[in-house]
């Protein structure tokens, strides 16, 4: 199995975990009866960072 396939499977599991967290958070109610906001923020995937540029000569 290639690294890409292992990575894709990992991404699917991560997406499911994040989606479950959002669903659970949105279904919970705060004490004042309003829906609770997300308890975490998604900031991006560091694996997709652009490659560093070469120095100008």
RODO-2510 file (C-alpha; in nm, 4 decimals, decimal comma):
residues 57
     n   res          X          Y          Z
     1     x     0,0000     0,0000     0,0000
     2     x     0,1376     0,3395    -0,0899
     3     x     0,1797     0,6290     0,1498
     4     x    -0,0915     0,8215    -0,0333
     5     x    -0,3518     0,5577     0,0426
     6     x    -0,2547     0,5411     0,4090
     7     x    -0,2678     0,9193     0,4242
     8     x    -0,6108     0,9305     0,2573
     9     x    -0,7481     0,6786     0,5039
    10     x    -0,6087     0,8841     0,7909
    11     x    -0,7696     1,1983     0,6465
    12     x    -1,1083     1,0234     0,6261
    13     x    -1,0859     0,9222     0,9911
    14     x    -0,9811     1,2732     1,0914
    15     x    -1,2680     1,4297     0,8965
    16     x    -1,5156     1,1940     1,0650
    17     x    -1,3740     1,2791     1,4076
    18     x    -1,3974     1,6539     1,3436
    19     x    -1,7515     1,6218     1,2058
    20     x    -1,8618     1,4221     1,5110
    21     x    -1,7115     1,6872     1,7387
    22     x    -1,9002     1,9653     1,5608
    23     x    -2,2279     1,7722     1,5671
    24     x    -2,1902     1,6951     1,9363
    25     x    -2,1007     2,0561     2,0177
    26     x    -2,3872     2,2036     1,8169
    27     x    -2,6417     1,9668     1,9729
    28     x    -2,5399     2,0622     2,3274
    29     x    -2,7248     2,3537     2,4826
    30     x    -2,5719     2,6199     2,7034
    31     x    -2,7276     2,7073     3,0368
    32     x    -2,9209     2,9982     2,8832
    33     x    -3,0827     2,7662     2,6253
    34     x    -2,8869     2,8854     2,3223
    35     x    -2,6821     2,6381     2,1201
    36     x    -2,3177     2,6161     2,2212
    37     x    -2,0542     2,7280     1,9713
    38     x    -1,7689     2,5087     1,8542
    39     x    -1,5125     2,4454     2,1273
    40     x    -1,2221     2,4288     1,8840
    41     x    -1,1023     2,5978     1,5673
    42     x    -0,9622     2,4367     1,2553
    43     x    -0,6544     2,6305     1,1514
    44     x    -0,5448     2,4308     0,8474
    45     x    -0,3425     2,1314     0,7503
    46     x     0,0318     2,1829     0,7917
    47     x     0,1027     1,9027     0,5442
    48     x    -0,0253     2,1234     0,2613
    49     x     0,2090     2,4117     0,3383
    50     x     0,3793     2,5602     0,0322
    51     x     0,7372     2,4578    -0,0326
    52     x     0,9981     2,7145     0,0711
    53     x     1,1184     2,9340    -0,2122
    54     x     1,4749     2,9369    -0,3284
    55     x     1,6867     3,2318    -0,2306
    56     x     1,7232     3,5029    -0,4915
    57     x     2,0718     3,5102    -0,6378
***
